[in-house]
Amino acid sequence: MPSALDTPQGAAELAEPLLPPLGNLWLHTHAVAARAQEASPAVPEGERDLLVAAAWLHDIGYAPELKKTGFHPQPCTSTP
C-alpha cells in the first residue's frame, strides 16, 4: 500500500524538520534528491517518484531524533 513517503513531496516534508540541524548533510540530501530527479527518466515511469523519495530519505537515520535508536550509527564515509 503506497504512503505519502512514496512521493518526493511527502519524503521531503519528513526530512525537512529532521535533517537541517546536520548542516552539510542537509545540503547533500538536497543535491542527491536533485540528481535523482535528473536521473528519473532512466527508470520506469511508475518508479520515478519512489526513486526521488528514496533520495530524500537516504540519510534520515542521521537525524538526531532517530540516531539515538541506533538505526544508522556510522556515517557511510567513515574510515576504520
DSSP file (Angstrom, degrees, kcal/mol; ACC not computed):
  #  RESIDUE AA STRUCTURE BP1 BP2  ACC     N-H-->O    O-->H-N    N-H-->O    O-->H-N    TCO  KAPPA ALPHA  PHI   PSI    X-CA   Y-CA   Z-CA
    1    1 A M              0   0    0      0, 0.0     0, 0.0     0, 0.0     0, 0.0   0.000 360.0 360.0 360.0 121.8    0.0    0.0    0.0
    2    2 A P        -     0   0    0      0, 0.0     2,-0.3     0, 0.0     0, 0.0  -0.281 360.0-166.4 -64.3 149.6    1.6    3.3   -1.1
    3    3 A S    >   -     0   0    0      1,-0.0     3,-1.8     0, 0.0     4,-0.2  -0.779  40.2 -95.3-127.2 174.9    2.1    6.0    1.5
    4    4 A A  G >  S+     0   0    0      1,-0.3     3,-1.5    -2,-0.3     6,-0.4   0.776 121.0  67.0 -61.3 -25.3    2.9    9.7    1.5
    5    5 A L  G 3  S+     0   0    0      1,-0.3    -1,-0.3     5,-0.2     6,-0.1   0.636  86.3  69.6 -72.1 -12.1    6.6    8.7    1.9
    6    6 A D  G <  S+     0   0    0     -3,-1.8    47,-0.3     4,-0.1    -1,-0.3   0.528  91.4  74.6 -79.6  -5.7    6.4    7.2   -1.6
    7    7 A T  S <> S-     0   0    0     -3,-1.5     4,-2.5    -4,-0.2     5,-0.3  -0.814  85.3-127.0-107.1 147.8    6.2   10.7   -3.1
    8    8 A P  H  > S+     0   0    0      0, 0.0     4,-2.6     0, 0.0     5,-0.2   0.909 111.6  50.7 -56.7 -41.5    9.0   13.2   -3.3
    9    9 A Q  H  > S+     0   0    0      2,-0.2     4,-2.4     1,-0.2     5,-0.2   0.935 111.5  46.4 -64.3 -45.8    6.9   15.8   -1.6
   10   10 A G  H  > S+     0   0    0     -6,-0.4     4,-1.5     2,-0.2    -5,-0.2   0.900 114.6  47.3 -63.3 -41.5    6.0   13.5    1.3
   11   11 A A  H  X S+     0   0    0     -4,-2.5     4,-2.5    -7,-0.4    -1,-0.2   0.914 112.3  49.3 -66.9 -42.6    9.6   12.3    1.8
   12   12 A A  H  X S+     0   0    0     -4,-2.6     4,-2.6    -5,-0.3    -2,-0.2   0.891 108.7  53.8 -63.6 -39.0   10.9   15.9    1.6
   13   13 A E  H  < S+     0   0    0     -4,-2.4    -1,-0.2    -5,-0.2    -2,-0.2   0.834 110.9  46.4 -65.7 -31.9    8.4   17.0    4.2
   14   14 A L  H  X S+     0   0    0     -4,-1.5     4,-0.5    -5,-0.2    -2,-0.2   0.914 116.4  44.0 -73.3 -43.5    9.5   14.2    6.5
   15   15 A A  H >X S+     0   0    0     -4,-2.5     4,-2.6     1,-0.2     3,-0.9   0.844  98.6  74.8 -69.8 -33.9   13.2   15.0    6.0
   16   16 A E  H 3< S+     0   0    0     -4,-2.6    -1,-0.2     1,-0.3    -2,-0.1   0.846 100.5  37.7 -56.1 -43.8   12.9   18.8    6.3
   17   17 A P  H 34 S+     0   0    0      0, 0.0    -1,-0.3     0, 0.0    -2,-0.1   0.690 121.9  46.4 -80.6 -13.7   12.4   19.1   10.0
   18   18 A L  H << S+     0   0    0     -3,-0.9    -2,-0.2    -4,-0.5    47,-0.2   0.832 112.2  40.0 -96.2 -36.2   14.9   16.3   10.8
   19   19 A L  S >< S+     0   0    0     -4,-2.6     3,-2.5     1,-0.2     7,-0.3   0.758  87.7  81.9 -95.2 -25.2   18.0   16.9    8.7
   20   20 A P  G >  S+     0   0    0      0, 0.0     3,-2.1     0, 0.0     6,-0.2   0.828  84.4  64.5 -54.0 -34.0   18.7   20.7    8.7
   21   21 A P  G 3  S+     0   0    0      0, 0.0     3,-0.1     0, 0.0    -2,-0.1   0.714  93.5  65.4 -60.8 -14.2   20.5   20.7   12.1
   22   22 A L  G X  S-     0   0    0     -3,-2.5     3,-1.8     1,-0.2     2,-0.4   0.355  86.8-164.1 -91.2   6.2   23.1   18.5   10.3
   23   23 A G  T X> S+     0   0    0     -3,-2.1     4,-1.7     1,-0.3     3,-0.9  -0.264  74.0  29.7  58.1-106.8   24.2   21.3    8.0
   24   24 A N  H 3> S+     0   0    0     -2,-0.4     4,-2.7     1,-0.3    -1,-0.3   0.797 116.8  59.9 -60.7 -29.9   26.2   19.9    5.2
   25   25 A L  H <> S+     0   0    0     -3,-1.8     4,-2.4     2,-0.2    -1,-0.3   0.873 104.5  50.6 -66.0 -35.0   24.3   16.6    5.3
   26   26 A W  H <> S+     0   0    0     -3,-0.9     4,-2.2    -7,-0.3    -2,-0.2   0.912 111.1  47.9 -66.9 -42.4   21.1   18.5    4.6
   27   27 A L  H  X S+     0   0    0     -4,-1.7     4,-2.2     1,-0.2    -2,-0.2   0.905 111.3  51.6 -63.3 -40.6   22.7   20.2    1.6
   28   28 A H  H  X S+     0   0    0     -4,-2.7     4,-2.7     2,-0.2    -2,-0.2   0.913 107.5  52.5 -60.4 -43.7   24.0   16.8    0.5
   29   29 A T  H  X S+     0   0    0     -4,-2.4     4,-2.5     1,-0.2    -2,-0.2   0.908 108.3  50.6 -61.7 -42.5   20.4   15.4    0.7
   30   30 A H  H  X S+     0   0    0     -4,-2.2     4,-2.3     1,-0.2    -1,-0.2   0.926 111.6  48.5 -58.5 -44.8   19.1   18.3   -1.4
   31   31 A A  H  X S+     0   0    0     -4,-2.2     4,-2.4     2,-0.2    -2,-0.2   0.898 111.1  49.3 -64.9 -41.1   21.8   17.6   -4.0
   32   32 A V  H  X S+     0   0    0     -4,-2.7     4,-2.6     2,-0.2    -1,-0.2   0.912 111.2  49.8 -65.3 -41.8   21.1   13.8   -4.0
   33   33 A A  H  X S+     0   0    0     -4,-2.5     4,-2.1    22,-0.2    -2,-0.2   0.902 111.1  49.5 -63.7 -40.3   17.3   14.5   -4.5
   34   34 A A  H  X S+     0   0    0     -4,-2.3     4,-2.1     2,-0.2    -2,-0.2   0.912 112.0  48.0 -64.4 -41.8   18.0   16.9   -7.3
   35   35 A R  H  X S+     0   0    0     -4,-2.4     4,-2.2     2,-0.2    -2,-0.2   0.888 110.0  52.3 -66.6 -38.7   20.3   14.3   -9.0
   36   36 A A  H  X S+     0   0    0     -4,-2.6     4,-1.3     2,-0.2    -1,-0.2   0.898 108.1  51.7 -63.1 -39.5   17.7   11.6   -8.6
   37   37 A Q  H  < S+     0   0    0     -4,-2.1     3,-0.3     1,-0.2    -2,-0.2   0.918 110.6  48.4 -62.1 -42.9   15.1   13.9  -10.2
   38   38 A E  H  < S+     0   0    0     -4,-2.1    -2,-0.2     1,-0.2    -1,-0.2   0.875 116.1  43.4 -63.6 -37.5   17.5   14.4  -13.1
   39   39 A A  H >< S+     0   0    0     -4,-2.2     3,-2.5     1,-0.2     4,-0.2   0.612  86.7  96.0 -83.4 -13.1   18.1   10.6  -13.4
   40   40 A S  G ><  +     0   0    0     -4,-1.3     3,-1.9    -3,-0.3    -1,-0.2   0.766  70.0  67.6 -57.1 -30.3   14.5    9.6  -13.0
   41   41 A P  G 3  S+     0   0    0      0, 0.0    -1,-0.3     0, 0.0    -2,-0.1   0.718  90.6  67.4 -61.1 -15.4   13.8    9.3  -16.8
   42   42 A A  G <  S+     0   0    0     -3,-2.5    -2,-0.2     2,-0.1    -3,-0.1   0.589  96.7  61.6 -80.1  -9.5   16.1    6.3  -16.8
   43   43 A V  S <  S-     0   0    0     -3,-1.9     5,-0.1    -4,-0.2     0, 0.0  -0.765 105.5 -76.2-112.8 161.2   13.7    4.3  -14.6
   44   44 A P    >>  -     0   0    0      0, 0.0     3,-2.5     0, 0.0     4,-0.7  -0.225  45.9-115.0 -55.8 144.3   10.2    3.1  -15.5
   45   45 A E  G >4 S+     0   0    0      1,-0.3     3,-1.0     2,-0.2     4,-0.5   0.831 114.3  57.5 -51.8 -39.2    7.7    5.9  -15.1
   46   46 A G  G 34 S+     0   0    0      1,-0.2    -1,-0.3     2,-0.1     4,-0.2   0.616 108.7  47.0 -69.4 -12.0    5.9    4.2  -12.2
   47   47 A E  G <> S+     0   0    0     -3,-2.5     4,-2.1    -7,-0.1    -1,-0.2   0.461  85.4  90.7-105.9  -5.5    9.1    4.1  -10.2
   48   48 A R  H <X S+     0   0    0     -3,-1.0     4,-2.0    -4,-0.7     5,-0.2   0.917  87.1  47.3 -63.5 -46.5   10.3    7.7  -10.7
   49   49 A D  H  > S+     0   0    0     -4,-0.5     4,-2.7     1,-0.2    -1,-0.2   0.902 111.5  52.5 -61.9 -39.6    8.6    9.2   -7.6
   50   50 A L  H  > S+     0   0    0     -4,-0.2     4,-2.5     2,-0.2    -1,-0.2   0.886 106.6  53.5 -64.3 -38.5    9.9    6.4   -5.5
   51   51 A L  H  X S+     0   0    0     -4,-2.1     4,-1.7     2,-0.2    -1,-0.2   0.940 113.1  42.5 -59.5 -48.0   13.5    7.0   -6.7
   52   52 A V  H  X S+     0   0    0     -4,-2.0     4,-1.9     2,-0.2    -2,-0.2   0.890 113.0  52.8 -69.7 -38.8   13.3   10.7   -5.7
   53   53 A A  H  X S+     0   0    0     -4,-2.7     4,-1.5   -47,-0.3    -1,-0.2   0.910 108.0  51.8 -61.3 -41.7   11.6    9.9   -2.4
   54   54 A A  H  X S+     0   0    0     -4,-2.5     4,-1.0     1,-0.2    -1,-0.2   0.875 106.1  54.8 -62.7 -36.6   14.3    7.4   -1.6
   55   55 A A  H >< S+     0   0    0     -4,-1.7     3,-0.5     1,-0.2     4,-0.3   0.912 107.0  50.2 -63.0 -41.8   16.9   10.1   -2.3
   56   56 A W  H 3< S+     0   0    0     -4,-1.9     3,-0.3     1,-0.2    -1,-0.2   0.832 119.8  37.1 -63.5 -31.1   15.2   12.5    0.2
   57   57 A L  H >< S+     0   0    0     -4,-1.5     3,-1.9     1,-0.2     4,-0.3   0.453  82.8 103.1-102.5  -1.2   15.2    9.8    2.9
   58   58 A H  T << S+     0   0    0     -4,-1.0     3,-0.2    -3,-0.5    -1,-0.2   0.753  94.5  30.5 -61.6 -25.4   18.5    8.0    2.2
   59   59 A D  T >  S+     0   0    0     -4,-0.3     3,-2.2    -3,-0.3     4,-0.3   0.150  81.0 117.2-115.2  18.2   20.3    9.7    5.2
   60   60 A I  G X   +     0   0    0     -3,-1.9     3,-1.7     1,-0.3     6,-0.2   0.775  65.0  70.9 -59.8 -26.3   17.3   10.1    7.5
   61   61 A G  G 3  S+     0   0    0     -4,-0.3    11,-0.5     1,-0.3    -1,-0.3   0.633  87.4  64.9 -67.6 -12.8   18.9    7.8   10.1
   62   62 A Y  G <  S+     0   0    0     -3,-2.2    -1,-0.3     9,-0.1    -2,-0.2   0.603  73.3 116.7 -82.6 -11.5   21.5   10.5   10.9
   63   63 A A  S X> S-     0   0    0     -3,-1.7     4,-3.3    -4,-0.3     3,-1.5  -0.321  75.3-125.4 -57.7 134.7   18.7   12.8   12.3
   64   64 A P  H 3> S+     0   0    0      0, 0.0     4,-1.0     0, 0.0    -1,-0.1   0.855 110.2  55.8 -52.3 -37.3   19.4   13.4   16.0
   65   65 A E  H 34 S+     0   0    0    -47,-0.2    -2,-0.1     1,-0.2    -4,-0.1   0.783 119.7  30.9 -66.9 -26.1   15.9   12.2   16.8
   66   66 A L  H X4>S+     0   0    0     -3,-1.5     3,-2.0    -6,-0.2     5,-0.8   0.723 103.8  73.2-102.9 -28.3   16.5    8.9   15.1
   67   67 A K  H ><5S+     0   0    0     -4,-3.3     3,-2.2     1,-0.3     5,-0.2   0.851  87.3  65.3 -58.3 -35.6   20.2    8.4   15.6
   68   68 A K  T 3<5S+     0   0    0     -4,-1.0    -1,-0.3     1,-0.3    -2,-0.1   0.676  92.1  64.4 -63.9 -14.8   19.7    7.5   19.2
   69   69 A T  T < 5S-     0   0    0     -3,-2.0    -1,-0.3    -8,-0.1    -2,-0.2   0.639 110.4-121.6 -79.9 -13.3   17.8    4.4   18.1
   70   70 A G  T < 5S+     0   0    0     -3,-2.2    -3,-0.1    -4,-0.3    -2,-0.1   0.556  71.8 133.9  83.5   7.6   21.0    3.0   16.5
   71   71 A F  S   <S+     0   0    0     -5,-0.8    -4,-0.1     1,-0.3   -10,-0.1   0.884  86.4   7.8 -58.3 -40.6   19.2    2.8   13.2
   72   72 A H  S    S+     0   0    0    -11,-0.5    -1,-0.3    -6,-0.2    -2,-0.1  -0.581  76.3 164.0-142.4  70.8   22.2    4.4   11.3
   73   73 A P        +     0   0    0      0, 0.0    -1,-0.1     0, 0.0    -2,-0.1   0.717  59.8  48.0 -72.7 -23.1   25.1    4.7   13.9
   74   74 A Q  S    S-     0   0    0     -4,-0.1     2,-0.1     4,-0.0   -12,-0.0  -0.952  82.4-117.8-122.5 135.5   28.0    5.3   11.5
   75   75 A P    >   -     0   0    0      0, 0.0     3,-1.7     0, 0.0    -3,-0.0  -0.438  25.8-128.2 -62.0 142.4   28.4    7.7    8.6
   76   76 A C  T 3  S+     0   0    0      1,-0.3    -2,-0.0    -2,-0.1     0, 0.0   0.673 107.8  58.2 -68.8 -14.5   28.9    5.7    5.4
   77   77 A T  T 3  S+     0   0    0      2,-0.1    -1,-0.3     0, 0.0     2,-0.0   0.416  79.9 117.9 -94.4   2.3   32.0    7.8    4.7
   78   78 A S    <   -     0   0    0     -3,-1.7    -4,-0.0     2,-0.0     0, 0.0  -0.336  53.7-146.0 -68.5 151.6   33.8    6.9    7.9
   79   79 A T              0   0    0      1,-0.0    -2,-0.1    -2,-0.0    -1,-0.0  -0.905 360.0 360.0-117.0 148.0   37.1    5.0    7.7
   80   80 A P              0   0    0      0, 0.0    -1,-0.0     0, 0.0    -2,-0.0   0.504 360.0 360.0 -68.3 360.0   38.3    2.4   10.1
